[in-house]
Amino acid sequence: MKSFKFILAALALTLAATASAQTLKMTHQVSRINAYEASTSVNLVVVKPDVKLDALDPSVFTVETNGVERNVKIVYTCDDRGEWTDNGDYLAFGLEVSNARGVSPLVSRGMGTWSTAYPVKVALKPGKSIKAGGQKYTAVDCATDHALRNFLSESDFFRRGTFTGPSTGRPGDETLTWGAYEPEALRIDGQKNPLVIWLHGMGEGGTDVSIELMGNEVVALIRNDIQSHFTTEGGDKGAYVLAVQCPTMWMGTAKGFGSGSYPSLYSDVLKSCIDNYIDSNPDVDPYRVYIGGCSNGGYMTMNMVIRNPGFFAAAYPTCEAYADVNISDVQIQQLANENIWFVQSFDDTTVRPTEYCIPTYKRLIEAGAKNVWISMFENVIGTDTPGQRLMGHFSWAYVFNDQVTGAQEQSTADMKPSNNGGGSVAPQGFHNLFEWMNAQKLTDPVPAARNPR
């Protein structure tokens, strides 16, 4: 009998404990993806709790993204998109930056794709509790395993579209995807605005321009650090940005993969896409259209300048993959009249500068080029994780970090790589790539109809 009473007492205690161990349900709403020098990362998770919390203490929560436990830096009330609002119905968990394997939702398989499964889980740390609506909760139920189909990022600031036109070198059409950043303040000011074009590398091709914008931190072009270097016709700060994406890679040709020996499949359709954008936006200044890109996109930058002399006010090819052996002496004479600023790291083993930009640059100087420059870095040191050394091919990090502040002396002598801005010379007196770019303006742009194909 005593044993039976003991069992009943124990059961009562268990039921009481279970009754007091309340679980608060939260529903995952959306995650925010941030772009960094060498990856992307989810750094904000938005959820909707069934009951509003009485206090917001980040130290009691744990958040996992794709199986990686993250450090919660801040918790705040917000709307369903993560924007702060007092007494909001939603909660945002701000996470510390992490380089851990698996944190990036962008997966590279030749060309980038967003992860098809990216679980997110919010919970309480062991022994922690929270209060909501006067009730104590000792557990949180909030987990999802679906893909990041609905996410927030800086790419949301870009208007998106497609453009279809004839292929180059073979029958049929090609369709390009594009994203355009058009600040409202510039759209309504009644003035002409400079246009900055970016072309992606091999890993960012496809039909989702957010991959191009986020994969190499192209969104840095719309941040204030870089936007502040540009001025409109009316003197306001800022520029339009047009990022164009091809479905495969810019170096694709009718005869296979090429580095300038045969025209890119996308040569004509890209030029027509740019023409169409300018024609559709009369507030774009045709005298100030700037084009650049990295690796594959650097190749395409060179390809576009070679095929369309006198059209672009300046070019900024980065770790460009247009082989020097495929640039003729006639083309060098033409390029010598263009405004070009090359950027690369000397330790790049993916696109070796000794076979690409360096010999091309030296030939241009020999041909009498006056406004052609090159910034040659020793290696690539990141800033997201201070002191982190990145692959030598990642020299676009210096462009998007606004760290290209010098150039090599205009000479055919050996390069003197420098991580101090890329060189010791201030081109035309400008101590920054984008300030120099902003100052370049055509005196008589070549009309689209006269551009050689």
HUMO-V586069 format. One line per field, one symbol per residue. ss: DSSP state (A for helix, B for strand, O for the rest). phi: phi as a letter, one per 20 degrees, with the letter a starting at -180 (. if undefined). A space follows every 50 residues. Layout:
BEGIN
ss: ???
phi: ???
END
This chain:
BEGIN
ss: OAAAAAAAAAAAAAAAAAAAOBBBBBBBBBBBBBBOOOOBBBBBBBBBBO OOBOOOOAAABBBBBOOBBBOBBBBBBBOOOOOBOOOOOBBBBBBOOOOO OOOOOBBBOOOBBBOOOOOBBBBBOOOOOBBBOOBBBBBBBBBBOOOOOO BBOAAAAOBBBBBBBBOOOOOOBBBBBBBBBOOAAAAOOOOOBBBBBBBO OAAAOOOOAAAAAAAOOAAAAAOAAAAOOOBOOOOOBOOBBBBBBOOOOO OBBOOBBOOOOOOBOOAAAAAAAAAAAAAAOOOBBBBBBBBBBBOAAAAA AAAAAAAOOOOOOBBBBBOOOOOAAAOOAAAAAAAOOOOBBBBBBOOOOO OOOOOOAAAAAAAAAAOOOOOBBBBBBOOBBOOOOOOOBBOOOOOAAAAA OOOOOOBOOOOOOOOOOOOOOOOOBOAAAOOOAAAAAAAOOOOOOOOAAA OOO
phi: .ffffffffffffffffffeefdeecdfdacdddecgcacbecbcdccff cfffbddffedccdclndfdeeebcbfbefdnegbfmfedcddedfgcdf gnffeeddcncfbfgebbfccdbefgnebcdbmndeddbcdbbbcffefd cdafffedfcacbdbffdnbfodcdddcccecggfefdemdecfcddcdf effdfpccfffffefdmffffdffgegfedcegenfepbfccddcefcbf efcfdofbcofbffgdgfffffffgffffecfefefecddcbrdlgffgf ffgfffecfmeefaccfckfdeggfedfffffffffeedccecadfefde cfffdcffffgfffffengdcdcbddefbddedfdgnfeegffeffffff eldedbcfffbefffcgbeennrdddglneeagfffggeebfebffggfe ffd
END
